[in-house]
């Protein structure tokens, strides 16, 4: 005679902690759960509200500089290390976990305008308005708590003109500086191994492509964005926009795409193979966007602006996902994503670096498996009902400082007035005489090859 026995794994009913409730098994047959959708909607609504209640993005400030923070660089070999340079020539290495200065790199006589670290994290390159490029040996993490917290430069290269930016080649020994021209340097050479110039205007930013190490993009004060190939003797392509581009960032997961932070308060995403129009225009800032940096996932990027806010955008979204601000934070000059995409660091005019969570309501610390499952379930429920008006209103709502809120309202009125003026001009003109311009193409004046 066969006897049927119900067998269960002990993991299914064993409590993780003695305080936990005993697990209850439910039948999820839809015929028995007629109110399932309404219950899930209420859960989505409550999850959206709780996200707003627990949204505490600001982690802490790191003070120590005595002048405005002008540039930052990540240490690719050390997760919690970040370099910062200020307008008084001070360079510091910070430990994000303790929010303290690990060591200083004294030497620059003017503002530090560019910082970058080699891919192995052993060499730091800095440049500034004192017309020098300095190479520094980065202390290894195990010796970071040593008493000797000042580092002497490995090499100092003096040039004729001031520098505005520097970037290191991915998995290579070359680095590029931007100033009166674009210079390509080698660690072991005191003179540039190559120089590029297209026009007589100053280059203000430079970034190497993460996927193709021989390609780099620069922006100049003549409102142009130029793409160079180190294998060619001349620049490859160039576009001239209606406003100056302050910074450029390549998407690490889609290396053919880059995003430019522009003076007209927008960011423009381009495909380097097709520069005649932008792939996406990222709006919402109210003043010039000063810096931009992609998350290591390539799915979002962070921007810092003259309007004293930090915003996080999805890579393909026209509007920001998050906006961060504090009462004391002034104009933001530089921003960086942490190497694990969990945090954002901003440097501003008030001499402070600030550490923010990339997800404002994310729970810090070690999560238990049941807590992680609960977070994933609530996130899935929110995504399922995010199109409904009440959930959508709560998710989109942001508290803004009064000056930013008023400036946004004023900008909205101005944009509406410009749009109505164009519509009236088109309505009272010969059909087809005034073509309708798209914003993605309107800001590009011409493309040069």
C-alpha positions as CSV (number, residue, x, y, z in Angstrom):
1,X,0.0,0.0,0.0
2,X,1.3,3.5,-1.0
3,X,1.2,6.2,1.6
4,X,1.4,9.8,0.4
5,X,3.4,12.1,2.7
6,X,3.6,15.9,2.5
7,X,7.3,16.8,2.6
8,X,8.6,20.4,3.0
9,X,12.1,21.8,3.0
10,X,13.0,23.1,6.4
11,X,14.1,26.4,4.8
12,X,10.5,27.2,3.9
13,X,9.2,27.4,7.5
14,X,12.4,28.0,9.5
15,X,12.5,31.6,10.9
16,X,15.7,33.6,10.1
17,X,15.6,35.3,13.5
18,X,13.8,34.4,16.7
19,X,11.8,37.7,16.5
20,X,10.5,36.9,13.0
21,X,6.9,35.9,12.5
22,X,6.1,32.4,11.5
23,X,5.7,32.0,7.8
24,X,2.1,31.6,6.5
25,X,1.5,29.8,3.2
26,X,-1.2,31.2,1.0
27,X,-3.0,30.0,-2.1
28,X,-2.4,32.3,-5.0
29,X,-5.2,31.0,-7.2
30,X,-6.8,34.0,-8.9
31,X,-10.2,32.5,-8.6
32,X,-9.9,32.7,-4.8
33,X,-8.3,36.2,-4.8
34,X,-10.9,38.5,-6.5
35,X,-9.4,41.6,-4.8
36,X,-5.8,41.0,-5.8
37,X,-5.4,43.9,-8.2
38,X,-7.0,46.5,-5.8
39,X,-4.7,45.2,-3.0
40,X,-1.7,45.5,-5.2
41,X,-2.6,49.0,-6.2
42,X,-2.9,50.1,-2.6
43,X,0.5,48.5,-2.0
44,X,2.0,50.4,-4.9
45,X,0.5,53.6,-3.6
46,X,1.9,53.0,-0.1
47,X,5.3,52.0,-1.5
48,X,5.5,55.3,-3.5
49,X,4.5,57.3,-0.3
50,X,7.1,55.4,1.8
51,X,9.8,56.1,-0.8
52,X,9.1,59.8,-0.3
53,X,9.1,59.5,3.5
54,X,12.4,57.7,3.6
55,X,14.1,59.7,0.9
56,X,17.2,61.0,2.6
57,X,19.8,61.3,-0.2
58,X,22.4,63.4,1.6
59,X,25.0,61.3,3.4
60,X,27.5,63.9,4.5
61,X,29.9,66.7,3.6
62,X,33.7,66.5,3.3
63,X,35.4,69.8,4.2
64,X,39.0,70.7,4.1
65,X,39.6,72.8,1.0
66,X,39.9,76.5,1.5
67,X,38.7,77.5,-2.0
68,X,36.2,76.3,-4.5
69,X,36.4,72.6,-5.6
70,X,37.1,72.8,-9.4
71,X,37.7,69.1,-10.4
72,X,37.5,65.6,-9.2
73,X,38.7,62.1,-10.3
74,X,37.9,58.6,-9.3
75,X,40.5,56.0,-8.3
76,X,39.8,53.1,-10.7
77,X,41.7,50.6,-8.4
78,X,40.2,51.6,-5.1
79,X,36.4,51.7,-4.6
80,X,36.2,54.3,-1.8
81,X,39.0,56.7,-3.0
82,X,38.3,60.0,-4.8
83,X,40.7,62.8,-5.7
84,X,39.6,66.5,-5.6
85,X,41.4,69.7,-6.7
86,X,40.6,73.2,-5.7
87,X,41.1,76.7,-7.1
88,X,43.9,77.4,-4.6
89,X,46.1,74.6,-6.0
90,X,45.3,72.0,-3.3
91,X,44.8,68.3,-4.3
92,X,43.4,65.8,-1.8
93,X,42.7,62.1,-1.7
94,X,39.5,61.3,0.3
95,X,38.2,58.1,1.8
96,X,34.5,58.1,1.1
97,X,33.8,55.5,3.9
98,X,35.2,57.8,6.7
99,X,34.8,61.1,4.7
100,X,38.3,62.2,5.7
101,X,41.4,63.3,3.8
102,X,43.8,60.5,3.4
103,X,46.7,62.5,1.9
104,X,47.5,65.8,0.1
105,X,49.4,66.6,-3.1
106,X,50.9,70.1,-2.7
107,X,52.7,71.9,-5.5
108,X,50.4,73.7,-7.9
109,X,50.7,77.5,-7.7
110,X,47.3,78.3,-9.3
111,X,43.9,76.7,-9.7
112,X,43.9,72.9,-10.4
113,X,41.7,72.5,-13.5
114,X,42.1,68.8,-14.3
115,X,42.6,65.6,-12.5
116,X,42.8,62.0,-13.8
117,X,44.2,58.7,-12.6
118,X,45.7,55.9,-14.6
119,X,43.7,52.7,-15.2
120,X,45.7,50.8,-12.6
121,X,45.2,53.5,-10.1
122,X,49.0,54.0,-9.4
123,X,49.6,57.4,-11.1
124,X,47.6,60.6,-10.6
125,X,48.0,63.3,-13.3
126,X,47.0,66.9,-12.5
127,X,47.2,70.2,-14.5
128,X,46.3,73.8,-13.8
129,X,46.5,77.4,-14.6
130,X,50.2,77.5,-13.6
131,X,51.0,75.9,-16.9
132,X,52.3,72.7,-15.4
133,X,51.5,69.0,-15.7
134,X,52.3,67.0,-12.6
135,X,52.5,63.3,-12.1
136,X,52.0,61.8,-8.6
137,X,52.5,58.4,-7.1
138,X,49.2,57.3,-5.5
139,X,49.7,55.7,-2.0
140,X,48.4,52.1,-2.0
141,X,45.3,51.4,0.1
142,X,47.0,49.4,2.8
143,X,49.3,52.4,3.6
144,X,46.6,55.1,3.4
145,X,46.3,55.6,7.1
146,X,50.0,56.5,7.4
147,X,51.1,59.7,9.3
148,X,53.0,61.0,6.3
149,X,50.0,62.5,4.4
150,X,51.9,64.7,1.9
151,X,53.1,63.2,-1.4
152,X,55.9,64.6,-3.6
153,X,55.4,64.7,-7.4
154,X,57.1,62.1,-9.6
155,X,57.5,64.6,-12.4
156,X,56.7,68.2,-13.3
157,X,56.3,69.3,-17.0
158,X,56.2,73.0,-17.6
159,X,54.5,74.5,-20.7
160,X,53.8,77.9,-22.2
161,X,50.0,77.9,-21.8
162,X,47.5,77.2,-19.0
163,X,45.7,73.9,-19.0
164,X,41.9,73.5,-18.6
165,X,41.4,69.7,-18.5
166,X,43.2,66.3,-18.5
167,X,42.1,62.7,-19.1
168,X,43.9,59.4,-19.1
169,X,43.7,56.7,-21.8
170,X,41.9,53.5,-20.9
171,X,44.4,50.7,-20.4
172,X,47.3,52.7,-21.8
173,X,50.2,55.0,-20.9
174,X,49.0,58.1,-22.7
175,X,47.0,61.0,-21.3
176,X,45.6,64.1,-23.0
177,X,45.6,67.7,-21.8
178,X,43.3,70.5,-23.1
179,X,44.3,74.1,-23.3
180,X,45.5,76.3,-26.2
181,X,45.6,73.0,-28.0
182,X,45.1,69.3,-27.4
183,X,48.4,67.6,-26.3
184,X,49.0,63.9,-26.1
185,X,51.6,62.9,-23.4
186,X,53.4,59.7,-22.4
187,X,54.3,59.0,-18.7
188,X,58.0,58.8,-19.6
189,X,58.3,61.8,-21.9
190,X,58.7,65.4,-20.7
191,X,57.3,66.8,-24.0
192,X,54.0,66.0,-25.8
193,X,54.3,63.1,-28.2
194,X,51.5,64.6,-30.4
195,X,49.5,67.8,-30.6
196,X,46.2,68.6,-32.3
197,X,44.6,72.0,-33.1
198,X,41.6,72.9,-35.1
199,X,41.2,76.7,-35.0
200,X,42.6,79.1,-32.5
201,X,40.2,78.6,-29.6
202,X,40.9,77.1,-26.2
203,X,39.8,73.5,-25.5
204,X,38.0,73.3,-22.2
205,X,37.4,69.6,-21.7
206,X,38.7,66.3,-23.0
207,X,37.6,62.7,-22.6
208,X,39.0,59.4,-24.0
209,X,36.6,56.8,-25.3
210,X,36.4,53.8,-23.0
211,X,35.8,51.3,-25.8
212,X,38.2,52.6,-28.4
213,X,41.3,53.9,-26.6
214,X,42.6,55.9,-29.6
215,X,39.5,58.1,-29.9
216,X,38.9,61.2,-27.7
217,X,36.4,64.0,-27.7
218,X,37.0,67.6,-26.8
219,X,34.9,70.8,-26.4
220,X,36.2,74.3,-27.1
221,X,35.3,77.9,-26.3
222,X,34.3,78.4,-30.0
223,X,31.2,76.2,-29.1
224,X,32.5,73.2,-31.0
225,X,32.7,69.5,-30.1
226,X,35.6,67.8,-31.8
227,X,36.4,64.1,-32.2
228,X,40.1,63.1,-32.6
229,X,41.7,59.8,-33.6
230,X,45.2,59.3,-32.4
231,X,45.9,57.1,-35.5
232,X,45.3,60.0,-37.8
233,X,47.4,63.2,-38.2
234,X,44.4,65.5,-38.2
235,X,41.0,65.7,-36.3
236,X,38.3,63.5,-37.5
237,X,34.9,65.3,-37.1
238,X,33.6,68.5,-35.6
239,X,30.2,70.1,-34.8
240,X,29.5,73.7,-33.9
241,X,26.6,74.3,-31.5
242,X,24.8,77.5,-30.6
243,X,26.2,77.4,-27.0
244,X,29.4,76.3,-25.4
245,X,29.8,72.8,-24.1
246,X,31.4,72.7,-20.6
247,X,32.0,68.9,-20.3
248,X,31.7,65.6,-22.1
249,X,31.1,62.1,-20.9
250,X,31.2,58.8,-22.9
251,X,28.7,56.1,-22.1
252,X,30.8,53.2,-20.7
253,X,28.4,50.5,-21.9
254,X,27.7,52.0,-25.3
255,X,31.0,53.6,-26.2
256,X,29.8,55.1,-29.5
257,X,27.5,57.4,-27.5
258,X,28.4,60.5,-25.5
259,X,26.6,63.2,-23.7
260,X,27.6,66.9,-23.7
261,X,26.8,69.3,-20.8
262,X,25.9,72.7,-22.4
263,X,25.8,76.3,-21.4
264,X,22.1,76.6,-22.4
265,X,21.1,74.5,-19.3
266,X,20.5,71.3,-21.4
267,X,22.5,68.1,-22.0
268,X,22.7,66.6,-25.4
269,X,23.3,62.9,-26.2
270,X,25.0,62.1,-29.5
271,X,26.0,59.1,-31.5
272,X,29.6,59.7,-32.6
273,X,28.8,58.1,-36.0
274,X,25.9,60.5,-36.7
275,X,26.5,64.0,-35.3
276,X,24.0,65.9,-37.4
277,X,21.3,65.5,-34.7
278,X,21.2,64.7,-31.0
279,X,19.7,61.4,-29.9
280,X,18.1,62.9,-26.9
281,X,17.9,66.3,-25.2
282,X,18.0,66.2,-21.4
283,X,16.2,69.2,-19.9
284,X,15.3,70.6,-16.4
285,X,18.4,72.5,-15.4
286,X,17.9,76.3,-15.0
287,X,21.4,77.5,-15.6
288,X,24.6,76.3,-17.3
289,X,25.5,72.6,-16.8
290,X,29.1,72.6,-15.6
291,X,29.9,68.8,-15.3
292,X,28.6,65.4,-16.2
293,X,29.6,61.8,-15.4
294,X,28.1,58.5,-16.4
295,X,27.3,55.7,-14.0
296,X,29.4,52.5,-14.5
297,X,26.2,50.8,-15.5
298,X,25.7,53.2,-18.4
299,X,22.0,53.5,-17.7
300,X,22.1,56.9,-16.0
301,X,24.3,59.9,-15.5
302,X,24.7,62.8,-13.0
303,X,25.0,66.5,-13.8
304,X,26.0,69.5,-11.7
305,X,24.9,73.0,-12.6
306,X,25.3,76.7,-11.9
307,X,21.8,76.7,-10.5
308,X,23.2,74.9,-7.4
309,X,21.5,71.6,-8.0
310,X,22.7,68.0,-8.8
311,X,20.4,66.0,-11.0
312,X,20.4,62.3,-12.1
313,X,19.0,61.4,-15.5
314,X,18.2,58.1,-17.2
315,X,20.4,57.8,-20.3
316,X,17.4,58.0,-22.6
317,X,15.1,60.3,-20.6
318,X,14.3,63.9,-21.3
319,X,13.7,64.9,-17.7
320,X,15.7,64.2,-14.5
321,X,14.9,61.3,-12.2
322,X,16.2,63.0,-9.0
323,X,17.2,66.5,-8.0
324,X,19.5,67.1,-5.0
325,X,20.1,70.4,-3.2
326,X,21.0,71.8,0.2
327,X,20.7,75.3,1.7
328,X,24.4,75.8,1.9
329,X,25.4,74.3,-1.4
330,X,26.5,76.8,-4.0
331,X,27.3,76.5,-7.7
332,X,28.3,72.9,-8.5
333,X,31.5,72.7,-10.6
334,X,32.1,68.9,-10.7
335,X,30.2,65.7,-10.1
336,X,31.2,62.0,-10.1
337,X,29.4,58.6,-9.7
338,X,31.1,56.2,-7.4
339,X,32.7,53.1,-9.0
340,X,29.9,50.9,-7.7
341,X,27.1,53.2,-8.9
342,X,25.7,53.5,-5.3
343,X,26.8,57.1,-4.5
344,X,27.2,60.5,-6.1
345,X,29.9,63.0,-5.1
346,X,29.6,66.7,-5.9
347,X,32.1,69.5,-5.5
348,X,30.9,73.1,-5.3
349,X,31.9,76.7,-4.9
350,X,31.5,76.6,-1.1
351,X,34.7,74.5,-0.7
352,X,32.9,71.3,0.2
353,X,32.5,67.9,-1.4
354,X,29.1,66.3,-0.7
355,X,28.3,62.6,-0.7
356,X,24.8,61.6,-1.9
357,X,23.0,58.3,-2.4
358,X,22.3,57.5,-6.0
359,X,18.8,56.2,-5.0
360,X,17.4,58.6,-2.5
361,X,15.3,56.1,-0.5
362,X,17.7,53.2,-0.7
363,X,18.2,51.4,2.6
364,X,21.9,51.4,3.6
365,X,23.6,48.5,5.3
366,X,23.4,44.8,4.9
367,X,19.9,43.5,3.9
368,X,18.4,40.2,5.0
369,X,17.2,38.0,2.2
370,X,13.5,38.7,3.2
371,X,14.1,42.4,3.2
372,X,15.7,42.3,-0.2
373,X,12.8,40.3,-1.6
374,X,10.3,42.8,0.0
375,X,12.1,45.7,-1.7
376,X,12.1,43.9,-5.1
377,X,8.4,43.1,-4.8
378,X,7.5,46.7,-3.9
379,X,9.6,48.0,-6.8
380,X,7.9,45.6,-9.2
381,X,4.4,46.6,-7.9
382,X,5.3,50.3,-8.3
383,X,6.5,49.7,-11.9
384,X,3.3,47.9,-12.7
385,X,1.0,50.7,-11.6
386,X,3.3,53.7,-12.3
387,X,1.1,54.8,-15.2
388,X,-1.9,55.5,-12.9
389,X,-2.4,59.2,-12.0
390,X,-2.2,59.0,-8.2
391,X,1.0,56.8,-8.2
392,X,2.5,58.9,-11.0
393,X,1.9,62.2,-9.2
394,X,3.5,60.9,-6.0
395,X,6.6,59.4,-7.8
396,X,7.2,62.6,-9.8
397,X,6.8,65.1,-7.0
398,X,9.9,66.9,-5.7
399,X,10.2,69.6,-3.0
400,X,12.3,72.4,-4.5
401,X,13.8,75.5,-3.0
402,X,11.8,78.6,-3.7
403,X,14.4,80.3,-6.0
404,X,14.6,77.2,-8.1
405,X,10.8,76.7,-8.2
406,X,10.3,80.3,-9.3
407,X,13.1,80.2,-11.9
408,X,11.5,77.0,-13.3
409,X,8.1,78.7,-13.6
410,X,9.6,81.7,-15.3
411,X,11.5,79.5,-17.8
412,X,8.3,77.6,-18.5
413,X,6.5,80.9,-19.3
414,X,9.4,82.1,-21.5
415,X,9.5,78.8,-23.5
416,X,5.7,78.9,-23.9
417,X,6.0,82.5,-25.2
418,X,8.7,81.5,-27.7
419,X,6.6,78.5,-28.9
420,X,3.4,80.6,-29.4
421,X,5.4,83.3,-31.3
422,X,6.8,80.7,-33.7
423,X,3.3,79.2,-34.2
424,X,1.8,82.7,-35.0
425,X,4.7,83.5,-37.3
426,X,4.2,80.2,-39.1
427,X,0.4,80.7,-39.3
428,X,0.7,84.1,-40.9
429,X,3.4,83.2,-43.4
430,X,3.3,81.3,-46.7
431,X,2.9,77.6,-46.1
432,X,6.3,75.9,-46.0
433,X,8.3,79.2,-45.9
434,X,9.2,78.8,-42.2
435,X,10.1,75.1,-41.5
436,X,9.5,73.7,-38.1
437,X,12.8,73.1,-36.3
438,X,13.4,70.2,-33.9
439,X,15.3,71.0,-30.7
440,X,17.6,68.0,-31.4
441,X,18.8,69.6,-34.7
442,X,18.2,73.3,-33.9
443,X,21.1,73.7,-31.5
444,X,23.6,72.3,-34.1
445,X,24.8,75.1,-36.4
446,X,27.0,73.1,-38.7
447,X,29.0,69.9,-39.0
448,X,32.6,69.9,-40.3
449,X,34.6,66.9,-41.5
